Amino acid sequence: MITDTVNPVLRVAPAAPAEAAAHFRASLAFHADVSDVAAALAAGGDPGFVVVDSRSTGSWDQGHIPGAVHLPTALIPEQAERLLDKAVPVVTYCWGPGCNGATRAALALAELGYRVKEMLGGFEYWAREGFAYETWQGGARRETDPLTAPAEGECGC
């Protein structure tokens, strides 16, 4: 049986390879992966960027990346220059994939002249991948979720 319908995946044809390469290269200029941020911070020394938590104080107190700067999005216009150096790239994060707070923070910082990337996955994936974090009560770490961070060497990312 021959059908004239095209499935939803191919209804819009994939981009040409050169266009796709340009798009994905550009995407990497705007985004950082949780595990890449964690690896850069764990390597010791200056990672060459600062991490900014753009969430509320209540969210910050529940858990945040060690060494992150707490700068809620609404306060960026009045506090960014006091807390951040424009010569140092910034990586923003919020709760997780269902939250665009890191995107809004990155936009606000870029509009002020900062070089910025958004950390994909946010704090949710930081915790789910088993990386240490700080709370108002001290340090914490959750058991690694095997769906987000398979055993070492299995992902291939």
C-alpha positions in Angstrom: 0.0 0.0 0.0 1.4 3.4 -1.0 0.5 6.4 1.1 0.9 10.1 0.2 1.0 11.3 3.8 4.3 12.3 5.3 4.9 11.5 9.0 5.1 14.4 11.4 8.9 14.1 11.8 9.5 14.6 8.0 6.6 17.0 7.3 9.3 19.7 7.5 12.4 18.4 5.8 15.7 18.3 7.8 18.0 21.2 7.2 20.9 20.9 4.8 24.1 19.6 6.6 25.9 23.0 6.4 22.8 24.8 7.8 22.5 22.2 10.6 26.1 22.5 11.5 25.8 26.3 11.7 22.7 26.0 13.9 24.2 23.4 16.3 27.5 25.3 16.5 25.6 28.5 17.4 23.6 26.5 20.0 26.8 25.5 21.8 27.7 29.2 22.0 24.6 29.9 24.0 24.3 26.7 26.1 26.3 24.7 28.6 25.6 21.2 29.8 25.3 20.5 33.6 28.0 17.8 33.5 30.4 20.1 31.6 29.9 22.9 34.1 30.4 20.4 37.0 33.6 19.1 35.3 35.0 22.6 34.8 34.3 23.5 38.4 35.8 20.3 39.7 39.0 20.6 37.8 40.3 23.1 40.3 41.6 26.6 39.6 39.8 29.3 37.7 37.2 27.7 35.4 37.1 30.9 33.3 33.4 31.6 34.1 31.1 32.5 37.0 27.9 30.6 37.7 24.8 32.7 38.5 21.7 31.3 40.2 18.8 33.5 39.0 16.2 32.0 41.3 14.5 33.5 44.4 16.1 33.4 47.9 13.8 30.6 49.0 14.9 28.5 46.0 18.6 29.4 46.7 18.2 28.3 50.3 16.8 24.9 49.2 19.9 24.2 47.2 22.4 25.9 44.9 25.6 25.1 43.1 28.7 25.6 45.4 30.4 28.9 44.5 27.5 30.2 42.5 26.5 33.9 42.8 22.9 34.4 43.8 21.4 37.1 41.6 17.7 36.8 41.0 16.7 37.9 37.5 14.7 40.9 38.8 17.8 42.3 40.5 20.2 42.0 37.6 19.8 45.6 36.4 20.7 47.1 39.8 23.2 44.5 41.1 25.0 42.8 38.2 27.8 45.4 38.0 28.5 45.1 41.7 28.6 41.3 41.7 30.0 40.4 38.2 33.0 41.3 36.1 32.1 41.9 32.4 35.4 40.4 31.4 34.4 37.0 32.9 31.8 34.9 31.0 28.6 34.0 33.0 26.7 30.7 33.1 23.1 31.2 34.3 20.8 28.6 35.7 17.3 28.3 37.3 15.2 25.3 38.4 15.2 23.1 35.4 14.0 22.5 31.9 10.4 23.6 32.7 11.6 27.0 33.8 12.9 29.8 31.6 14.3 31.9 34.4 17.9 31.2 33.3 17.0 32.3 29.8 15.5 35.6 31.1 18.6 36.1 33.3 20.9 35.4 30.4 19.0 37.9 28.2 19.2 40.6 31.0 22.9 40.0 31.4 23.6 40.1 27.7 21.7 43.3 27.3 24.0 44.8 30.0 27.1 43.7 28.0 28.0 40.3 29.6 29.0 37.2 27.7 26.6 34.6 28.8 25.5 31.0 28.4 22.5 29.2 29.9 23.1 25.9 31.8 20.7 23.4 30.3 18.9 21.3 32.9 19.3 23.9 35.7 19.5 22.9 39.3 17.1 20.0 38.8 19.6 18.2 36.6 22.6 19.3 38.8 21.0 17.4 41.7 19.7 14.5 39.6 23.2 13.9 38.2 24.4 13.5 41.8 26.6 16.6 42.0 27.1 18.2 45.4 25.1 21.3 46.3 24.7 23.7 49.2 21.5 24.5 51.2 20.9 26.8 54.1 21.6 23.8 56.3 25.0 22.9 54.7 26.2 20.6 52.0 24.0 17.9 50.3 24.0 15.4 47.5 21.3 13.2 46.1 21.7 9.7 44.7 22.4 9.9 41.0 19.4 9.3 38.8 20.5 6.5 36.3 18.3 8.0 33.6 20.2 11.3 33.7 23.7 10.1 34.5 24.4 6.5 33.4 27.4 4.7 34.8 30.7 6.2 33.7 31.6 5.5 30.1 28.1 4.6 29.0 26.7 7.9 27.7 29.3 8.8 25.2 28.3 12.4 25.2 
